[in-house]
Every structure is written in structure tokens, then in C-alpha cells.
């Protein structure tokens, strides 16, 4: 087993999710929309007891304390630099120490007899090797009618990001030093991120997470979480919300969890691209073939980081194009191949010529919320 994301953050002294302070109103609107999609009105936060796992610098925590008046929030943040940023941010916003407690524990290390009204585990658990053990532990801290918010991911939803990672890793393979690589990549990535509507992260944060984070083996997908928590939790909502429930409220025997799991298999191709709301119907079998091609491409991209063959990478990308009907992904893949060939041949790349490559991003994370039965 390689280095975990947490170990990587601790070793590099990384803190992410800084956000942009001068866009506070936009940030509030984004978070409020997220909670609406998750079936959680902001009134639910008032006087509640919350555990947030991995808050980073606290950009997403702040509205809970300043706008929506939670009673108390416990914060598990194992990164020392992130804890310092939390304290500084809360101090700048004149928050009372009675409103929050910051613990330096990782989720696996935390011990408590408390139960919480809500637990938020956002932005990290989906790529943890031990996500199943973590979900078991989290459930012990929830009482009946408690809410949990999780982020999930799958191979399809992070395909575009993994391809951009492959490009940047291949392009910077001869550059010495992590900071030098980040600086070089920023000049290429920042113009791309500026084209992503609603982007709230800094280029440095995005690069650390998407280009250099340790790639896990088993991702925590929506389908897997539905299977894992389906007997003891009800689903409140999701973002992107791909689920439809046409059952009548008196249909007690209707198994909506099984329906949601089926819908996930039939609709997960929609996670390929951010901003794509065209619900093209596909069968689970068709999406299975797409997922198989994407997994193969993602695996070959990882091998390329360790000296793999560029020809194998190009072949794998073409297999993805053969198994999707999404015209933007097909064009993205054409440009991706041309860019990689230019890097291989040591040719100058005019990035603005590659419109689809520049503008395409995946729906790399999906949110899902549950309430404990």
C-alpha cells in the first residue's frame, strides 16, 4: 500500500480549500444550493451539534458558524498548517471559542462518546483506502435522525482530471523539485480553471489534489455507499442529483435504494463532464463497457507516470472514445492525444489551440446525504 492522502498532506504540510475571500456572497450561494440539493434547509443547522472531518482551512466551515448559527462544531484536522489557518480565520471573524473545538486527530484516531446531529466528511474519504472502516466508525457517532454528508467519486467522474494529470506529469517529468513543478503547471492550469464556471479553489490547491495526490485503489462510489448504508440510512439528496423516485408515499414495500443503485449504473456516464445536464439514456451494460475502458485508461495513465509507454496511453484513450457517445469527450480525447504526441516529440504546445482540452473538466466529486433511521 502506498502513501495515503493524509500522509501526503502531513508530509508536504499542505492545507487546501482556501477559497476566495472576496467572493463571500458567491460562496454562500454555492453552499446554500449544495445543501438544498442535499435536502437540508439551512434552518437545520441552527443550534445543531456538528462534527466536520477534514475541514482544511475552514472556508466551508465558516458559513455554518457565522451565518447559520450552529450550536457547536467539532473539527478533526490532522494537518498542523490547516489547524493554524482555522484558528486565524476564526479569530479574524471574531468567533467565540465556545462555538468550536479543533482536534488534531485523523478520523481513525478520534475517540468520543458523543453523538452529533450532523457529520460532514467532505473532499477526502472517497479516495481513502479504508473508507469502509471509516463509515462504520462514523455511524457510531450518529443518533436516530442524524444527518451525514459525504463526497463520493468513481473512475468515470475523475477521467478528465486523470488525463490532465497524465499530461502534466509527462510534461514535468524532467523538472526537479516539487515547488518548481507546481509553479510550471500553474501557468498552464490557471487559465483552464478560469474557464470552469463556479470554480472556488485556488490553482495551487487544485494542482496539489489533482496532479500530485496519491492515487487510491478502491474508490468510494455512490453505488457502493448506497449498498453500504442502505439498510440503516435513508437518502436525503445528492449533488449532482441523478435520482428519481416515482413511488407513492404509501408504497412502503417499494425498494427505492435498489432503484437508486440501478439509476446510478444507468446514469453515471453523465459524470464525465462538468456542466453536462443532457440526460442521454444508456443501459447499465453500455456504461459498464465505458467504465471498463475508463478504468483501463486511468490505469495506463498511472503507469505512464512510472515510465510507461505513450503508445499504450494513446490506445487506451481511443478505447474510451469508442465507448462513449459524448461528442465533447471524443473531441477532448483527440486533442489530448495530439498534446501528448507533441510532448513526446518535444514540440511547442499552443494551449489556446486546444479549446476542448482547456474547457473540459469532470464531475470529480458527487455529494450524497443520508439520515439515520
Legacy VTK file of the C-alpha trace (Angstrom):
# vtk DataFile Version 3.0
C-alpha trace
ASCII
DATASET POLYDATA
POINTS 373 float
0.000 0.000 0.000
1.390 3.386 -0.988
1.310 6.685 0.820
-2.192 7.743 1.857
-3.635 11.155 1.049
-3.444 12.071 4.737
0.209 11.001 4.956
0.923 13.010 1.817
-0.722 16.132 3.266
1.124 15.760 6.556
4.489 15.212 4.881
4.040 18.131 2.468
2.375 20.348 5.125
-0.461 21.009 2.710
-3.729 22.740 3.525
-6.390 23.006 0.837
-9.871 24.504 0.341
-8.803 28.101 0.877
-11.453 29.601 -1.355
-11.502 33.240 -2.392
-12.321 35.654 0.428
-13.577 38.454 -1.811
-16.311 36.197 -3.253
-18.052 35.538 0.040
-21.588 36.113 -1.264
-20.987 33.693 -4.134
-19.565 31.159 -1.708
-22.654 31.397 0.496
-24.901 30.943 -2.537
-22.938 27.866 -3.664
-23.106 26.255 -0.236
-26.800 27.041 0.139
-27.518 25.471 -3.256
-25.488 22.405 -2.285
-27.467 21.925 0.912
-30.744 22.431 -0.971
-29.781 19.666 -3.408
-28.857 17.501 -0.429
-32.311 18.037 1.083
-31.002 20.102 4.004
-32.504 23.581 4.579
-30.079 25.920 6.318
-32.554 26.126 9.208
-31.431 22.577 10.080
-28.042 23.935 11.146
-29.412 26.269 13.806
-28.486 25.106 17.335
-27.147 21.827 15.971
-24.107 19.868 17.096
-21.808 19.090 14.159
-18.669 17.066 13.546
-16.701 18.116 10.468
-13.926 15.776 9.389
-11.070 17.329 7.431
-12.210 20.974 7.208
-8.875 22.207 5.836
-8.620 25.961 6.276
-12.318 26.207 7.212
-13.669 28.022 4.153
-16.714 25.744 4.088
-16.995 25.712 7.894
-17.277 29.461 8.285
-20.868 29.861 6.968
-22.073 27.272 9.480
-20.747 29.389 12.332
-21.281 32.927 11.080
-24.474 32.641 9.012
-26.426 29.564 10.053
-25.681 29.567 13.793
-24.719 26.013 14.674
-24.551 25.474 18.414
-21.118 23.844 18.395
-18.837 22.245 15.823
-16.018 19.785 16.476
-13.351 19.850 13.785
-10.989 16.943 13.077
-7.995 18.351 11.214
-4.738 16.365 11.338
-2.795 18.929 9.288
-0.900 21.323 11.550
-0.819 24.108 8.971
-4.575 23.752 8.381
-5.240 23.990 12.136
-3.259 27.217 12.250
-5.282 28.584 9.343
-8.526 27.568 11.073
-7.580 29.446 14.235
-6.531 32.528 12.253
-9.716 32.528 10.150
-11.986 32.110 13.171
-10.119 34.837 15.050
-10.464 37.264 12.100
-14.193 36.601 12.124
-14.466 37.173 15.906
-15.801 33.701 16.672
-16.042 32.637 20.290
-14.010 29.622 21.407
-17.267 28.253 22.797
-18.523 27.758 19.243
-15.912 25.252 18.109
-13.244 22.769 19.167
-10.333 21.825 16.912
-8.782 18.378 17.293
-5.516 17.308 15.681
-6.764 13.759 15.207
-7.362 11.931 11.986
-10.730 10.235 11.737
-9.147 6.875 12.560
-7.582 8.324 15.737
-10.565 10.218 17.110
-12.313 8.786 20.173
-15.515 10.188 21.661
-18.696 9.119 23.405
-20.600 11.999 21.788
-23.225 11.685 19.119
-23.858 14.513 16.672
-26.848 15.984 14.867
-24.778 16.118 11.691
-21.442 14.805 10.419
-19.730 16.280 7.356
-16.954 14.291 5.656
-16.177 16.258 2.537
-13.426 16.024 -0.020
-11.226 13.147 1.172
-12.994 9.952 2.260
-13.917 8.898 -1.270
-10.261 8.160 -2.085
-9.236 6.669 1.281
-8.152 3.030 1.203
-10.077 2.323 4.425
-13.327 4.133 3.611
-15.474 1.175 4.710
-13.892 1.108 8.174
-14.331 4.877 8.383
-18.046 4.661 7.543
-18.517 2.066 10.286
-16.811 4.341 12.799
-18.742 7.424 11.717
-22.072 5.655 12.155
-21.313 5.183 15.878
-21.295 8.972 16.336
-24.790 9.427 14.908
-28.083 9.131 16.732
-31.505 8.485 15.210
-32.413 11.220 12.694
-28.792 12.457 12.490
-27.625 13.606 9.061
-24.399 12.680 7.306
-22.915 14.413 4.245
-20.344 12.511 2.180
-18.470 13.033 -1.061
-18.077 10.149 -3.497
-16.212 9.616 -6.730
-15.731 6.979 -9.402
-13.404 6.246 -12.294
-15.721 7.899 -14.849
-16.149 11.143 -12.918
-12.412 11.697 -12.496
-11.407 10.583 -16.006
-10.822 14.082 -17.402
-8.816 15.128 -14.328
-6.704 11.967 -14.518
-5.971 12.649 -18.163
-4.924 16.213 -17.321
-2.814 14.762 -14.537
-1.134 12.435 -17.076
-0.348 15.387 -19.334
1.160 17.451 -16.518
3.122 14.533 -15.065
4.523 13.703 -18.520
5.274 17.349 -19.266
7.167 17.955 -15.992
8.968 14.612 -15.677
12.368 16.280 -16.157
11.722 19.268 -13.850
13.466 18.982 -10.481
11.676 19.904 -7.263
8.011 19.824 -6.272
7.624 23.615 -5.996
9.157 24.107 -9.432
6.727 21.593 -10.919
3.743 23.295 -9.240
4.858 26.719 -10.484
5.278 25.462 -14.050
1.936 23.643 -14.043
0.130 26.665 -12.579
0.942 28.732 -15.667
-0.894 26.132 -17.786
-3.689 25.111 -15.437
-4.769 28.522 -14.118
-6.194 29.706 -17.481
-8.089 26.405 -17.721
-9.577 26.749 -14.233
-10.711 30.284 -15.050
-12.996 28.759 -17.697
-14.684 26.440 -15.181
-17.912 28.105 -14.057
-18.269 28.282 -10.283
-14.645 27.349 -9.587
-13.893 28.277 -5.967
-10.465 26.762 -5.368
-7.055 28.249 -5.957
-4.909 26.821 -8.741
-2.337 25.646 -6.174
-4.992 23.711 -4.216
-6.306 22.105 -7.390
-2.816 21.108 -8.536
-1.895 19.532 -5.201
-5.094 17.485 -5.115
-5.425 16.536 -8.777
-1.868 16.315 -10.089
0.181 15.110 -7.134
-2.138 13.369 -4.652
-1.569 9.607 -4.148
-3.988 7.649 -6.349
-6.017 5.138 -4.319
-7.077 1.690 -5.498
-10.740 1.372 -4.477
-12.837 4.497 -4.812
-15.913 5.150 -2.661
-18.635 5.473 -5.292
-22.253 6.480 -4.846
-23.280 2.955 -5.775
-21.061 1.425 -3.092
-22.225 3.850 -0.393
-25.861 3.174 -1.248
-25.187 -0.531 -0.779
-23.186 0.038 2.412
-25.590 2.398 4.208
-28.851 1.395 2.501
-30.242 -0.692 5.378
-29.614 1.787 8.208
-29.986 5.179 6.462
-32.458 6.956 4.204
-31.174 9.090 1.325
-31.950 12.804 1.596
-30.414 14.056 -1.635
-27.422 14.215 -3.926
-25.451 16.701 -5.983
-25.422 16.072 -8.931
-28.915 14.713 -8.276
-29.445 11.877 -10.752
-32.138 10.092 -8.753
-35.867 9.967 -9.448
-38.420 8.355 -7.115
-41.880 7.992 -8.633
-43.273 5.838 -5.822
-46.307 6.987 -3.872
-45.721 7.820 -0.218
-47.827 4.843 0.912
-45.750 2.361 -1.102
-43.883 1.027 1.911
-42.649 -2.059 0.068
-41.030 -0.028 -2.718
-37.243 -0.525 -2.560
-36.025 2.903 -3.607
-32.421 2.134 -2.607
-32.287 -0.638 -5.236
-33.850 1.764 -7.720
-31.225 4.408 -6.920
-28.426 1.880 -7.335
-29.823 0.901 -10.749
-30.189 4.564 -11.750
-26.577 5.195 -10.758
-25.408 2.411 -13.083
-27.517 3.797 -15.940
-26.634 7.467 -15.451
-23.030 7.558 -14.247
-21.831 8.408 -17.774
-23.194 11.895 -17.004
-20.322 12.359 -14.529
-17.797 12.545 -17.386
-18.163 16.312 -17.834
-18.919 19.215 -15.523
-21.840 21.271 -16.767
-23.330 18.380 -18.760
-27.062 18.109 -17.969
-28.069 16.250 -21.128
-29.601 13.058 -19.777
-28.798 10.697 -22.644
-30.220 7.317 -21.637
-27.784 4.403 -21.582
-28.069 0.869 -20.320
-26.074 -0.404 -17.368
-24.285 -2.703 -19.821
-23.237 0.209 -22.043
-21.985 2.144 -19.045
-20.178 -0.965 -17.844
-18.198 -1.036 -21.089
-17.481 2.693 -20.765
-16.313 2.218 -17.189
-14.090 -0.690 -18.230
-12.443 1.486 -20.900
-12.041 4.399 -18.477
-10.521 2.198 -15.752
-8.040 0.852 -18.290
-7.121 4.377 -19.440
-6.727 5.578 -15.850
-4.500 2.594 -15.039
-2.331 3.180 -18.120
-2.069 6.877 -17.193
-0.762 5.847 -13.768
1.790 3.544 -15.424
2.895 6.427 -17.636
3.968 8.316 -14.502
6.419 5.489 -13.834
7.875 5.301 -17.319
5.046 3.556 -19.169
4.661 3.597 -22.938
2.976 6.593 -24.596
1.641 4.276 -27.316
-0.287 2.270 -24.728
-1.724 5.509 -23.340
-2.931 6.662 -26.759
-4.530 3.264 -27.419
-6.357 3.397 -24.073
-7.696 6.916 -24.720
-9.056 5.815 -28.097
-10.873 2.916 -26.413
-12.685 5.449 -24.212
-13.796 7.353 -27.313
-15.143 4.115 -28.809
-17.340 3.551 -25.752
-18.883 6.994 -25.319
-21.417 8.931 -27.382
-20.429 12.219 -25.763
-19.060 14.390 -28.609
-17.154 16.707 -26.252
-15.267 13.794 -24.674
-14.428 12.447 -28.130
-13.022 15.856 -29.126
-11.244 16.181 -25.775
-9.575 12.818 -26.381
-8.448 13.822 -29.883
-6.794 16.957 -28.509
-5.374 15.015 -25.543
-3.631 12.581 -27.891
-2.213 15.393 -30.040
-0.883 17.199 -26.951
0.812 14.043 -25.650
2.383 13.397 -29.052
3.756 16.950 -29.112
5.246 16.494 -25.640
6.795 13.198 -26.744
8.278 14.844 -29.831
9.466 17.885 -27.837
7.304 20.286 -29.841
5.954 23.634 -28.641
2.333 23.486 -27.474
-0.016 26.394 -28.140
-2.507 25.612 -25.391
-5.177 28.035 -26.638
-5.487 25.969 -29.815
-6.945 23.109 -27.767
-10.347 24.511 -26.819
-11.939 21.254 -25.670
-8.928 20.241 -23.642
-8.840 23.653 -21.969
-12.557 23.810 -21.168
-13.370 20.218 -20.211
-13.462 19.138 -16.553
-15.114 16.143 -14.968
-17.656 15.982 -12.139
-14.863 14.634 -9.992
-16.887 14.526 -6.751
-20.544 13.831 -6.058
-22.210 14.687 -2.769
-24.768 12.467 -1.083
-26.638 12.964 2.198
-28.310 10.423 4.451
-30.437 10.485 7.589
-30.034 7.677 10.126
-33.127 5.518 10.613
LINES 1 374
373 0 1 2 3 4 5 6 7 8 9 10 11 12 13 14 15 16 17 18 19 20 21 22 23 24 25 26 27 28 29 30 31 32 33 34 35 36 37 38 39 40 41 42 43 44 45 46 47 48 49 50 51 52 53 54 55 56 57 58 59 60 61 62 63 64 65 66 67 68 69 70 71 72 73 74 75 76 77 78 79 80 81 82 83 84 85 86 87 88 89 90 91 92 93 94 95 96 97 98 99 100 101 102 103 104 105 106 107 108 109 110 111 112 113 114 115 116 117 118 119 120 121 122 123 124 125 126 127 128 129 130 131 132 133 134 135 136 137 138 139 140 141 142 143 144 145 146 147 148 149 150 151 152 153 154 155 156 157 158 159 160 161 162 163 164 165 166 167 168 169 170 171 172 173 174 175 176 177 178 179 180 181 182 183 184 185 186 187 188 189 190 191 192 193 194 195 196 197 198 199 200 201 202 203 204 205 206 207 208 209 210 211 212 213 214 215 216 217 218 219 220 221 222 223 224 225 226 227 228 229 230 231 232 233 234 235 236 237 238 239 240 241 242 243 244 245 246 247 248 249 250 251 252 253 254 255 256 257 258 259 260 261 262 263 264 265 266 267 268 269 270 271 272 273 274 275 276 277 278 279 280 281 282 283 284 285 286 287 288 289 290 291 292 293 294 295 296 297 298 299 300 301 302 303 304 305 306 307 308 309 310 311 312 313 314 315 316 317 318 319 320 321 322 323 324 325 326 327 328 329 330 331 332 333 334 335 336 337 338 339 340 341 342 343 344 345 346 347 348 349 350 351 352 353 354 355 356 357 358 359 360 361 362 363 364 365 366 367 368 369 370 371 372
